[in-house]
Amino acid sequence: MLKYLITTTALFATPLTADALRVVADIPPLHSLTAQVMGDLGTPELLTPAGTSPHNHALRPSEAARLQNADLLVWVGPLMSPWLGNAKAEMAPDAASIALMETQGTLLLDKRGAHDHDHDHDHSEEEHTETKDSHDHDHDDHTEHADHDDHADHENHGDDHAEMETDKVRKDAHVWLSPDNAMAWLPILAEELAKLDPANAETYRANAATAVDALKQQVAKTEARLAPLSGGEFLTAHDAYQYFQARFGLTSHAAVSDADDQDAGPAHLRALLTQAPDLGCFVIEPSTPKASVTLVTETLNIPAVTIDGLGAALPLGADHYSALMEHLTSGFESCLSR
């Protein structure tokens, strides 16, 4: 495998300061949350370009350099980016790493197949959800994330991945689409940054608290907008929106492909097209094949509404996550208000 040279500057780096803190995030929504916590103390970098899939991305040399030079990697976790754990271990073995999907308080939903989703609403939430109150580490005061003398616990994401894979049902990795998860992660990010940069610990914590308050207000407004639409159903090209749907009481009838973007096959699609009830729209992504969009919309006589769970077209930065929540809200409003 290609080895990336470490420069003399990196070998003889000065002690870490807020100005020198180098943070990379794997996807735009996590980049945004990290930027909110860092505030004026620094700017995180995005590891994978907007518009690329985090599932199987191959790092370009410039992206590999960002990872190699990082002090902290913020990522969803191995269920979303199975390649990233090994890349980090090889290119940035001494950097801190926080897989937010594996942190305390994270709501996890079971991954659904590309099938009729109506039955999910007949069960109690406890039957198909859990929170990561514990997962190999004691996260109560988040001290484990800051132990940079021993990275073994952090880097053993292969074992973590295996444990989650062998659960009765695999978990849906689109965890950032729950604003409740985002609110749980903001103070965790603050503590991680505080350990790396203790001189500015209180600033990180204050930034996180401000961001949580702003998101709470947005969630309340979103609830009011979407509550009247909870009775409608829609079809999705990719079952990527379950966390947002569960939080705001929306109903997906079925998906053409599952949470891993695996197509269920032509028989499943034929059944959808012949048995679908009255649906509000076909929710698609920018990458959904045009032929599939045409087939579904013309057969069912419903419009297509593009909703991108990564917000690739939205401006990158601290305001991205809020804009992403608005993008989803307005998209489902458009779908279900017709």
Secondary structure as a PSIPRED ss2 file (coil, helix, strand):
# PSIPRED VFORMAT (PSIPRED V4.0)

   1 M C   1.000  0.000  0.000
   2 L C   1.000  0.000  0.000
   3 K C   1.000  0.000  0.000
   4 Y C   1.000  0.000  0.000
   5 L C   1.000  0.000  0.000
   6 I C   1.000  0.000  0.000
   7 T C   1.000  0.000  0.000
   8 T H   0.000  1.000  0.000
   9 T H   0.000  1.000  0.000
  10 A H   0.000  1.000  0.000
  11 L H   0.000  1.000  0.000
  12 F C   1.000  0.000  0.000
  13 A C   1.000  0.000  0.000
  14 T C   1.000  0.000  0.000
  15 P C   1.000  0.000  0.000
  16 L C   1.000  0.000  0.000
  17 T C   1.000  0.000  0.000
  18 A C   1.000  0.000  0.000
  19 D C   1.000  0.000  0.000
  20 A C   1.000  0.000  0.000
  21 L C   1.000  0.000  0.000
  22 R C   1.000  0.000  0.000
  23 V E   0.000  0.000  1.000
  24 V E   0.000  0.000  1.000
  25 A E   0.000  0.000  1.000
  26 D C   1.000  0.000  0.000
  27 I C   1.000  0.000  0.000
  28 P H   0.000  1.000  0.000
  29 P H   0.000  1.000  0.000
  30 L H   0.000  1.000  0.000
  31 H H   0.000  1.000  0.000
  32 S H   0.000  1.000  0.000
  33 L H   0.000  1.000  0.000
  34 T H   0.000  1.000  0.000
  35 A H   0.000  1.000  0.000
  36 Q H   0.000  1.000  0.000
  37 V H   0.000  1.000  0.000
  38 M H   0.000  1.000  0.000
  39 G H   0.000  1.000  0.000
  40 D H   0.000  1.000  0.000
  41 L H   0.000  1.000  0.000
  42 G C   1.000  0.000  0.000
  43 T C   1.000  0.000  0.000
  44 P C   1.000  0.000  0.000
  45 E E   0.000  0.000  1.000
  46 L E   0.000  0.000  1.000
  47 L C   1.000  0.000  0.000
  48 T C   1.000  0.000  0.000
  49 P C   1.000  0.000  0.000
  50 A C   1.000  0.000  0.000
  51 G C   1.000  0.000  0.000
  52 T C   1.000  0.000  0.000
  53 S C   1.000  0.000  0.000
  54 P C   1.000  0.000  0.000
  55 H C   1.000  0.000  0.000
  56 N C   1.000  0.000  0.000
  57 H C   1.000  0.000  0.000
  58 A C   1.000  0.000  0.000
  59 L C   1.000  0.000  0.000
  60 R C   1.000  0.000  0.000
  61 P H   0.000  1.000  0.000
  62 S H   0.000  1.000  0.000
  63 E H   0.000  1.000  0.000
  64 A H   0.000  1.000  0.000
  65 A H   0.000  1.000  0.000
  66 R H   0.000  1.000  0.000
  67 L H   0.000  1.000  0.000
  68 Q H   0.000  1.000  0.000
  69 N C   1.000  0.000  0.000
  70 A C   1.000  0.000  0.000
  71 D C   1.000  0.000  0.000
  72 L E   0.000  0.000  1.000
  73 L E   0.000  0.000  1.000
  74 V E   0.000  0.000  1.000
  75 W E   0.000  0.000  1.000
  76 V C   1.000  0.000  0.000
  77 G C   1.000  0.000  0.000
  78 P C   1.000  0.000  0.000
  79 L C   1.000  0.000  0.000
  80 M C   1.000  0.000  0.000
  81 S C   1.000  0.000  0.000
  82 P C   1.000  0.000  0.000
  83 W C   1.000  0.000  0.000
  84 L H   0.000  1.000  0.000
  85 G H   0.000  1.000  0.000
  86 N H   0.000  1.000  0.000
  87 A H   0.000  1.000  0.000
  88 K H   0.000  1.000  0.000
  89 A H   0.000  1.000  0.000
  90 E H   0.000  1.000  0.000
  91 M H   0.000  1.000  0.000
  92 A C   1.000  0.000  0.000
  93 P C   1.000  0.000  0.000
  94 D C   1.000  0.000  0.000
  95 A C   1.000  0.000  0.000
  96 A E   0.000  0.000  1.000
  97 S E   0.000  0.000  1.000
  98 I E   0.000  0.000  1.000
  99 A E   0.000  0.000  1.000
 100 L H   0.000  1.000  0.000
 101 M H   0.000  1.000  0.000
 102 E H   0.000  1.000  0.000
 103 T C   1.000  0.000  0.000
 104 Q C   1.000  0.000  0.000
 105 G C   1.000  0.000  0.000
 106 T C   1.000  0.000  0.000
 107 L E   0.000  0.000  1.000
 108 L E   0.000  0.000  1.000
 109 L E   0.000  0.000  1.000
 110 D E   0.000  0.000  1.000
 111 K C   1.000  0.000  0.000
 112 R C   1.000  0.000  0.000
 113 G C   1.000  0.000  0.000
 114 A C   1.000  0.000  0.000
 115 H C   1.000  0.000  0.000
 116 D C   1.000  0.000  0.000
 117 H C   1.000  0.000  0.000
 118 D H   0.000  1.000  0.000
 119 H H   0.000  1.000  0.000
 120 D H   0.000  1.000  0.000
 121 H H   0.000  1.000  0.000
 122 D H   0.000  1.000  0.000
 123 H C   1.000  0.000  0.000
 124 S C   1.000  0.000  0.000
 125 E H   0.000  1.000  0.000
 126 E H   0.000  1.000  0.000
 127 E H   0.000  1.000  0.000
 128 H C   1.000  0.000  0.000
 129 T E   0.000  0.000  1.000
 130 E E   0.000  0.000  1.000
 131 T E   0.000  0.000  1.000
 132 K C   1.000  0.000  0.000
 133 D C   1.000  0.000  0.000
 134 S C   1.000  0.000  0.000
 135 H C   1.000  0.000  0.000
 136 D C   1.000  0.000  0.000
 137 H C   1.000  0.000  0.000
 138 D C   1.000  0.000  0.000
 139 H C   1.000  0.000  0.000
 140 D C   1.000  0.000  0.000
 141 D C   1.000  0.000  0.000
 142 H C   1.000  0.000  0.000
 143 T H   0.000  1.000  0.000
 144 E H   0.000  1.000  0.000
 145 H H   0.000  1.000  0.000
 146 A H   0.000  1.000  0.000
 147 D C   1.000  0.000  0.000
 148 H C   1.000  0.000  0.000
 149 D C   1.000  0.000  0.000
 150 D C   1.000  0.000  0.000
 151 H C   1.000  0.000  0.000
 152 A H   0.000  1.000  0.000
 153 D H   0.000  1.000  0.000
 154 H H   0.000  1.000  0.000
 155 E H   0.000  1.000  0.000
 156 N C   1.000  0.000  0.000
 157 H H   0.000  1.000  0.000
 158 G H   0.000  1.000  0.000
 159 D H   0.000  1.000  0.000
 160 D H   0.000  1.000  0.000
 161 H H   0.000  1.000  0.000
 162 A H   0.000  1.000  0.000
 163 E H   0.000  1.000  0.000
 164 M H   0.000  1.000  0.000
 165 E H   0.000  1.000  0.000
 166 T C   1.000  0.000  0.000
 167 D C   1.000  0.000  0.000
 168 K C   1.000  0.000  0.000
 169 V C   1.000  0.000  0.000
 170 R C   1.000  0.000  0.000
 171 K E   0.000  0.000  1.000
 172 D C   1.000  0.000  0.000
 173 A C   1.000  0.000  0.000
 174 H C   1.000  0.000  0.000
 175 V H   0.000  1.000  0.000
 176 W H   0.000  1.000  0.000
 177 L H   0.000  1.000  0.000
 178 S C   1.000  0.000  0.000
 179 P H   0.000  1.000  0.000
 180 D H   0.000  1.000  0.000
 181 N H   0.000  1.000  0.000
 182 A H   0.000  1.000  0.000
 183 M H   0.000  1.000  0.000
 184 A H   0.000  1.000  0.000
 185 W H   0.000  1.000  0.000
 186 L H   0.000  1.000  0.000
 187 P H   0.000  1.000  0.000
 188 I H   0.000  1.000  0.000
 189 L H   0.000  1.000  0.000
 190 A H   0.000  1.000  0.000
 191 E H   0.000  1.000  0.000
 192 E H   0.000  1.000  0.000
 193 L H   0.000  1.000  0.000
 194 A H   0.000  1.000  0.000
 195 K H   0.000  1.000  0.000
 196 L H   0.000  1.000  0.000
 197 D C   1.000  0.000  0.000
 198 P H   0.000  1.000  0.000
 199 A H   0.000  1.000  0.000
 200 N H   0.000  1.000  0.000
 201 A H   0.000  1.000  0.000
 202 E H   0.000  1.000  0.000
 203 T H   0.000  1.000  0.000
 204 Y H   0.000  1.000  0.000
 205 R H   0.000  1.000  0.000
 206 A H   0.000  1.000  0.000
 207 N H   0.000  1.000  0.000
 208 A H   0.000  1.000  0.000
 209 A H   0.000  1.000  0.000
 210 T H   0.000  1.000  0.000
 211 A H   0.000  1.000  0.000
 212 V H   0.000  1.000  0.000
 213 D H   0.000  1.000  0.000
 214 A H   0.000  1.000  0.000
 215 L H   0.000  1.000  0.000
 216 K H   0.000  1.000  0.000
 217 Q H   0.000  1.000  0.000
 218 Q H   0.000  1.000  0.000
 219 V H   0.000  1.000  0.000
 220 A H   0.000  1.000  0.000
 221 K H   0.000  1.000  0.000
 222 T H   0.000  1.000  0.000
 223 E H   0.000  1.000  0.000
 224 A H   0.000  1.000  0.000
 225 R H   0.000  1.000  0.000
 226 L H   0.000  1.000  0.000
 227 A H   0.000  1.000  0.000
 228 P H   0.000  1.000  0.000
 229 L H   0.000  1.000  0.000
 230 S C   1.000  0.000  0.000
 231 G C   1.000  0.000  0.000
 232 G C   1.000  0.000  0.000
 233 E E   0.000  0.000  1.000
 234 F E   0.000  0.000  1.000
 235 L E   0.000  0.000  1.000
 236 T E   0.000  0.000  1.000
 237 A E   0.000  0.000  1.000
 238 H E   0.000  0.000  1.000
 239 D C   1.000  0.000  0.000
 240 A C   1.000  0.000  0.000
 241 Y C   1.000  0.000  0.000
 242 Q H   0.000  1.000  0.000
 243 Y H   0.000  1.000  0.000
 244 F H   0.000  1.000  0.000
 245 Q H   0.000  1.000  0.000
 246 A H   0.000  1.000  0.000
 247 R H   0.000  1.000  0.000
 248 F H   0.000  1.000  0.000
 249 G C   1.000  0.000  0.000
 250 L C   1.000  0.000  0.000
 251 T E   0.000  0.000  1.000
 252 S E   0.000  0.000  1.000
 253 H E   0.000  0.000  1.000
 254 A E   0.000  0.000  1.000
 255 A E   0.000  0.000  1.000
 256 V E   0.000  0.000  1.000
 257 S E   0.000  0.000  1.000
 258 D C   1.000  0.000  0.000
 259 A C   1.000  0.000  0.000
 260 D C   1.000  0.000  0.000
 261 D C   1.000  0.000  0.000
 262 Q C   1.000  0.000  0.000
 263 D E   0.000  0.000  1.000
 264 A C   1.000  0.000  0.000
 265 G C   1.000  0.000  0.000
 266 P H   0.000  1.000  0.000
 267 A H   0.000  1.000  0.000
 268 H H   0.000  1.000  0.000
 269 L H   0.000  1.000  0.000
 270 R H   0.000  1.000  0.000
 271 A H   0.000  1.000  0.000
 272 L H   0.000  1.000  0.000
 273 L H   0.000  1.000  0.000
 274 T H   0.000  1.000  0.000
 275 Q H   0.000  1.000  0.000
 276 A C   1.000  0.000  0.000
 277 P C   1.000  0.000  0.000
 278 D C   1.000  0.000  0.000
 279 L C   1.000  0.000  0.000
 280 G C   1.000  0.000  0.000
 281 C C   1.000  0.000  0.000
 282 F E   0.000  0.000  1.000
 283 V E   0.000  0.000  1.000
 284 I E   0.000  0.000  1.000
 285 E C   1.000  0.000  0.000
 286 P C   1.000  0.000  0.000
 287 S C   1.000  0.000  0.000
 288 T C   1.000  0.000  0.000
 289 P C   1.000  0.000  0.000
 290 K H   0.000  1.000  0.000
 291 A H   0.000  1.000  0.000
 292 S H   0.000  1.000  0.000
 293 V H   0.000  1.000  0.000
 294 T H   0.000  1.000  0.000
 295 L H   0.000  1.000  0.000
 296 V H   0.000  1.000  0.000
 297 T H   0.000  1.000  0.000
 298 E H   0.000  1.000  0.000
 299 T H   0.000  1.000  0.000
 300 L H   0.000  1.000  0.000
 301 N C   1.000  0.000  0.000
 302 I C   1.000  0.000  0.000
 303 P C   1.000  0.000  0.000
 304 A E   0.000  0.000  1.000
 305 V E   0.000  0.000  1.000
 306 T E   0.000  0.000  1.000
 307 I C   1.000  0.000  0.000
 308 D C   1.000  0.000  0.000
 309 G C   1.000  0.000  0.000
 310 L C   1.000  0.000  0.000
 311 G C   1.000  0.000  0.000
 312 A C   1.000  0.000  0.000
 313 A C   1.000  0.000  0.000
 314 L C   1.000  0.000  0.000
 315 P C   1.000  0.000  0.000
 316 L C   1.000  0.000  0.000
 317 G C   1.000  0.000  0.000
 318 A C   1.000  0.000  0.000
 319 D C   1.000  0.000  0.000
 320 H H   0.000  1.000  0.000
 321 Y H   0.000  1.000  0.000
 322 S H   0.000  1.000  0.000
 323 A H   0.000  1.000  0.000
 324 L H   0.000  1.000  0.000
 325 M H   0.000  1.000  0.000
 326 E H   0.000  1.000  0.000
 327 H H   0.000  1.000  0.000
 328 L H   0.000  1.000  0.000
 329 T H   0.000  1.000  0.000
 330 S H   0.000  1.000  0.000
 331 G H   0.000  1.000  0.000
 332 F H   0.000  1.000  0.000
 333 E H   0.000  1.000  0.000
 334 S H   0.000  1.000  0.000
 335 C H   0.000  1.000  0.000
 336 L H   0.000  1.000  0.000
 337 S C   1.000  0.000  0.000
 338 R C   1.000  0.000  0.000
